Amino acid sequence: MSDITIYHNPRCGTSRNTLAMIRNSGEEPTVIEYLKIPPSREKLVELIGAAGLGVRDIMRAKEALFAELGLADPKKTDEELIDAMMAHPILINRPIVVTPLGTRLCRPSEVVLDILPQPQRGAFTKEDGERVVDEEGRRV
């Protein structure tokens, strides 16, 4: 088992591409399907801080529930936004990856390349056909 953890949603193409790039580096990460096993409030706050993001930055603003709950309201406090993510984990943006080199919200998925301890072992093309890594393992 590696020292890499991905907070993953298998229904999300960005999350699947990120997981595949981790595996293309020869690592098998700990995969946490956060919709099934959400992070604790403490862990979520830790991840947000470690990624250097604000609470709003980690939220899925495109999620219908975001609008339904009025979360775009600038008067909503960080605590209220975290409460919403705890009650509705679908509001947590993904994938979040933790490695010994840092924590990132990997959107776009190739952001993960900045924090992987091992280089890519070969070419990588995203599900949509975008080439990200060449045959020598170098970023395109």
C-alpha positions, 0 to 999 in steps of 0.5 A, a space after each residue: 500500500 502506498 502513502 497516497 490517498 484519493 477521495 474518489 467518486 467512480 462516477 466522475 471522469 475527472 476522478 477516474 482519470 486521476 486514479 488512473 494517473 496515480 496507478 500509471 506511476 506504479 502506485 496503488 493508492 488508498 481509495 476512499 469513495 467519499 460518497 459511501 464513507 465521507 470524511 469526518 468534519 475534522 478530516 474535511 477541514 484538514 484536507 481543505 487547509 492542506 490543499 491551501 483552499 478556501 471552503 468555497 473552493 472545495 464545493 461543487 457549485 455546479 451541483 443542483 443541491 448547491 443552488 437549492 440550499 442557497 449556498 452561493 449566498 456570500 453571507 453563508 459562513 465557512 461553518 455553514 458550508 462545512 455543515 452542508 458538505 457534512 450533510 450532503 457529501 455530494 457537495 464536496 468537489 473531487 478528487 482530492 489526493 493526498 501524497 507525501 508531496 502535498 494535498 490537491 483538489 485535482 481539477 483538472 486531473 493532471 494536477 495530480 502529476 505535481 504531487 506524485 512521488 514517482 514519475 509516470 511509467 508510460 503514456 497516458 490519455 484521458 478518457 476523452 482522448 486528451 493526451 497528457 503523458 507521452 511514451 517516456 512518461 513526460 507531461 505533454 
